[in-house]
Amino acid sequence: MNKEILPKLYGIISSQTGIYIGDISPDNDFEDDLNISDLELAEIISLAEDTFEIEIDTEDAKKIRTVADLAILIEEAGFI
């Protein structure tokens, strides 16, 4: 995985939720571990698309459970 993705993604998650960056890891489940609602996750995905200049398919977005899931989709969508 591109080593630029996770730090930027952690920053997006932290800025949207107030969660300390050090408390975010790839294995965190957005809902169960980070208490992020579906609406907040949609906002995070939208900001990630803008930040990484990519587009994530709606069907793929529905499958995102963890931070790593989103990072993988960002990479698969063309961010290198």
KELUM-565629 format. One line per 10 residues: number of its first residue (from 0); their letters; for each residue x, y, z of N, C-alpha, C. Coordinates in Angstrom, 2 decimals, decimal comma, always signed. Example, Ala and Ser with C-alpha at 12.3 -4.5 7.8 and 13.67 -1.06 7.14 Angstrom:
<ropas>
0) as) +13,19/-5,69/+7,80/+12,30/-4,50/+7,80/+13,20/-3,30/+7,80; +12,85/-2,25/+7,08/+13,67/-1,06/+7,14/+12,90/+0,03/+7,87
</ropas>
This chain:
<ropas>
0) mnkeilpkly) +0,84/-1,19/+0,00/+0,00/+0,00/+0,00/+0,88/+1,24/+0,00; +0,45/+2,25/-0,73/+1,17/+3,52/-0,78/+1,26/+4,10/+0,63; +2,48/+4,45/+1,06/+2,67/+4,90/+2,44/+2,14/+6,31/+2,69; +1,68/+7,02/+1,66/+1,09/+8,34/+1,84/-0,39/+8,26/+2,20; -1,02/+7,16/+1,91/-2,47/+7,06/+2,09/-2,89/+7,12/+3,55; -2,34/+6,25/+4,38/-2,82/+6,16/+5,77/-2,65/+7,46/+6,55; -1,48/+8,13/+6,53/-1,39/+9,38/+7,29/-2,41/+10,43/+6,85; -2,63/+10,56/+5,55/-3,62/+11,52/+5,05/-5,02/+11,09/+5,47; -5,29/+9,81/+5,38/-6,60/+9,29/+5,76/-6,86/+9,48/+7,25; -5,85/+9,23/+8,07/-5,99/+9,47/+9,52/-6,31/+10,93/+9,79
10) giissqtgiy) -5,66/+11,84/+9,06/-5,92/+13,27/+9,22/-7,35/+13,63/+8,88; -7,88/+13,04/+7,80/-9,26/+13,28/+7,41/-10,21/+12,79/+8,49; -9,98/+11,57/+8,96/-10,84/+10,98/+9,99/-10,80/+11,83/+11,26; -9,61/+12,23/+11,67/-9,45/+13,03/+12,87/-10,13/+14,38/+12,75; -9,96/+15,04/+11,60/-10,56/+16,37/+11,44/-12,08/+16,31/+11,39; -12,64/+15,22/+10,89/-14,09/+15,09/+10,80/-14,73/+14,64/+12,10; -13,97/+13,93/+12,93/-14,58/+13,31/+14,11/-14,01/+13,80/+15,44; -12,84/+14,40/+15,40/-12,18/+14,81/+16,65/-11,42/+13,68/+17,32; -11,35/+12,52/+16,68/-10,60/+11,39/+17,23/-9,12/+11,69/+17,07; -8,35/+11,49/+18,13/-6,90/+11,70/+18,11/-6,27/+10,77/+17,07
20) igdispdndf) -5,40/+11,32/+16,23/-4,77/+10,55/+15,16/-4,08/+9,30/+15,70; -3,46/+9,40/+16,86/-2,76/+8,26/+17,44/-3,68/+7,12/+17,85; -4,97/+7,39/+17,91/-5,94/+6,35/+18,27/-6,55/+5,66/+17,06; -6,10/+6,05/+15,86/-6,64/+5,48/+14,63/-5,63/+4,49/+14,05; -6,11/+3,31/+13,67/-5,24/+2,31/+13,05/-5,99/+1,66/+11,88; -5,25/+0,99/+10,99/-5,90/+0,37/+9,83/-6,99/-0,63/+10,19; -6,83/-1,31/+11,31/-7,78/-2,35/+11,69/-9,04/-1,82/+12,35; -9,08/-0,52/+12,65/-10,26/+0,04/+13,30/-11,50/-0,08/+12,42; -12,56/-0,60/+13,01/-13,86/-0,64/+12,36/-14,50/+0,74/+12,57; -14,96/+1,37/+11,50/-15,51/+2,72/+11,62/-16,65/+2,79/+12,64
30) eddlnisdle) -17,57/+1,84/+12,59/-18,72/+1,88/+13,49/-18,39/+1,35/+14,88; -17,83/+0,15/+14,94/-17,62/-0,51/+16,24/-16,49/+0,10/+17,06; -15,37/+0,43/+16,42/-14,20/+0,93/+17,16/-14,15/+2,45/+17,27; -14,59/+3,13/+16,21/-14,46/+4,58/+16,18/-15,78/+5,31/+16,39; -16,87/+4,55/+16,51/-18,21/+5,14/+16,72/-18,56/+6,19/+15,67; -18,23/+5,90/+14,42/-18,50/+6,80/+13,31/-19,81/+6,38/+12,65; -20,73/+7,32/+12,54/-22,04/+7,04/+11,93/-21,90/+6,89/+10,42; -22,96/+6,38/+9,80/-22,97/+6,25/+8,34/-22,81/+7,60/+7,66; -23,44/+8,62/+8,21/-23,33/+9,97/+7,64/-21,90/+10,49/+7,74; -21,29/+10,31/+8,91/-19,89/+10,75/+9,07/-18,97/+9,99/+8,12
40) laeiislaed) -19,22/+8,69/+7,95/-18,40/+7,90/+7,04/-18,56/+8,39/+5,60; -19,79/+8,73/+5,22/-20,02/+9,27/+3,87/-19,23/+10,56/+3,67; -19,18/+11,40/+4,70/-18,41/+12,65/+4,63/-16,92/+12,36/+4,52; -16,45/+11,38/+5,28/-15,03/+11,00/+5,23/-14,68/+10,48/+3,84; -15,54/+9,65/+3,27/-15,29/+9,12/+1,93/-15,25/+10,25/+0,91; -16,17/+11,19/+1,02/-16,21/+12,33/+0,10/-14,93/+13,17/+0,21; -14,50/+13,43/+1,42/-13,25/+14,19/+1,62/-12,05/+13,41/+1,10; -12,06/+12,10/+1,29/-10,96/+11,27/+0,77/-10,92/+11,33/-0,76; -12,09/+11,29/-1,38/-12,14/+11,40/-2,84/-11,55/+12,73/-3,30; -11,89/+13,81/-2,61/-11,35/+15,13/-2,97/-9,85/+15,20/-2,71
50) tfeieidted) -9,42/+14,71/-1,55/-8,02/+14,78/-1,16/-7,13/+13,97/-2,09; -7,56/+12,76/-2,42/-6,75/+11,87/-3,23/-7,06/+11,97/-4,72; -8,03/+12,84/-5,05/-8,43/+13,06/-6,45/-8,80/+11,74/-7,14; -9,68/+11,01/-6,46/-10,15/+9,72/-6,98/-11,67/+9,68/-6,84; -12,26/+8,63/-7,39/-13,70/+8,41/-7,23/-13,91/+6,97/-6,78; -14,69/+6,82/-5,71/-14,98/+5,49/-5,18/-16,42/+5,15/-5,58; -16,59/+3,99/-6,20/-17,89/+3,50/-6,62/-18,82/+3,35/-5,41; -20,07/+3,73/-5,58/-21,05/+3,67/-4,50/-21,19/+2,26/-3,93; -21,19/+1,27/-4,78/-21,31/-0,12/-4,31/-20,09/-0,52/-3,48; -18,91/-0,08/-3,90/-17,70/-0,36/-3,13/-17,74/+0,38/-1,79
60) akkirtvadl) -18,24/+1,60/-1,80/-18,30/+2,39/-0,57/-19,19/+1,72/+0,48; -20,23/+1,06/+0,03/-21,14/+0,37/+0,96/-20,46/-0,78/+1,70; -19,36/-1,29/+1,16/-18,65/-2,42/+1,76/-17,57/-2,01/+2,75; -17,32/-0,71/+2,88/-16,24/-0,25/+3,76/-16,63/-0,46/+5,21; -15,79/-1,20/+5,93/-16,00/-1,43/+7,37/-14,84/-0,86/+8,18; -13,62/-1,00/+7,64/-12,45/-0,60/+8,41/-11,68/+0,51/+7,68; -10,78/+1,11/+8,42/-9,90/+2,13/+7,85/-9,10/+1,52/+6,70; -8,62/+0,30/+6,88/-7,86/-0,39/+5,83/-8,71/-0,60/+4,58; -9,98/-0,93/+4,75/-10,87/-1,10/+3,60/-10,89/+0,16/+2,75; -11,01/+1,31/+3,40/-11,05/+2,57/+2,67/-9,70/+2,86/+2,02
70) ailieeagfi) -8,62/+2,60/+2,74/-7,29/+2,83/+2,18/-7,05/+1,98/+0,93; -7,49/+0,75/+0,97/-7,33/-0,15/-0,18/-8,14/+0,36/-1,37; -9,36/+0,82/-1,12/-10,18/+1,36/-2,21/-9,55/+2,61/-2,81; -8,94/+3,43/-1,96/-8,26/+4,63/-2,46/-7,14/+4,23/-3,40; -6,37/+3,24/-3,00/-5,26/+2,78/-3,84/-5,80/+2,15/-5,14; -6,84/+1,34/-5,02/-7,42/+0,67/-6,19/-8,05/+1,68/-7,17; -8,49/+2,81/-6,62/-9,13/+3,83/-7,46/-8,11/+4,66/-8,24; -6,83/+4,39/-7,99/-5,82/+5,03/-8,82/-4,84/+5,93/-8,13; -4,95/+6,10/-6,79/-3,95/+6,92/-6,11/-2,67/+6,12/-5,96; -1,55/+6,68/-6,51/-0,26/+6,00/-6,40/+0,81/+6,94/-5,91
</ropas>
